[in-house]
Amino acid sequence: MVAALTAGIFFWIHRSNVFPDLNASSESHWHSYGGDWHLIDGVMTNRMDGRGDKIVAGPKNYGDYIVSAEMRFDSMPGDPQFGDAGLLLRVQDPAIGVDAHRGYYAGLRLDDRTLLIGAESFAFREMATAQFPHEIHTGRWYRLTFAARGCTFRASVEDLETNDRTDVSYVEQSCSPLQGQVGLRSYYAKVSWRRLKVKLTQ
């Protein structure tokens, strides 16, 4: 799916992956800002449904890259069936609090089955959305991919059971930051992530 997302746009750089691999790293590689995060057997889980919990890792000086992970909403019967969760890139100045950082976000919103791209700079600005073809199910894994090159942003999500997918993209006239860390973010939702991959591009 990553290849389909980037074909004709990005050129892979084959080098050591300096970003964390959930299957090979420990929680010490990550810095959390809100939430209750646990890394067990390659699955990173936020057991709280806070307002904008996030956890970040990796170098601060990389700008053009693709991040992907499989993601699962963990809401239980009786929990509110709303909120969103996804991936962060180019994270700078993270702090505890909703939208308390600078960077970009691609997420899947549970209640209206929407894939979205947004910019965060201690406030949230929704840039582009696309509707997923069917209901988002709790307990099911979805593969989310988020890519940035310059001021062009692309995201896709795929249901790993049905292979249904949706894509969305957005081009900014100017954007900032142009570099930063990778992260995981949830908003009013309990969520797990696995199989995180990050690739540098040019």
Stockholm file with secondary structure:
# STOCKHOLM 1.0

chainA/1-202         MVAALTAGIFFWIHRSNVFPDLNASSESHWHSYGGDWHLIDGVMTNRMDGRGDKIVAGPKNYGDYIVSAEMRFDSMPGDPQFGDAGLLLRVQDPAIGVDAHRGYYAGLRLDDRTLLIGAESFAFREMATAQFPHEIHTGRWYRLTFAARGCTFRASVEDLETNDRTDVSYVEQSCSPLQGQVGLRSYYAKVSWRRLKVKLTQ
#=GR chainA/1-202 SS CHHHHHTTTCCBCCSCCCSCCTTTCCGGGCEEESSCEEEETTEEEECCCCEEEEEEESCSSCCSEEEEEEEEECCCTTSCSCCEEEEEEEEESCCSSTTCSEEEEEEEETTTTEEEEEEEESSEEEEEEEECSSCCCTTCEEEEEEEEETTEEEEEEEETTTCCEEEEEEECSSCSCSSCEEEEEEESSCEEEEEEEEEEBC
#=GC SS_cons         CHHHHHTTTCCBCCSCCCSCCTTTCCGGGCEEESSCEEEETTEEEECCCCEEEEEEESCSSCCSEEEEEEEEECCCTTSCSCCEEEEEEEEESCCSSTTCSEEEEEEEETTTTEEEEEEEESSEEEEEEEECSSCCCTTCEEEEEEEEETTEEEEEEEETTTCCEEEEEEECSSCSCSSCEEEEEEESSCEEEEEEEEEEBC
//
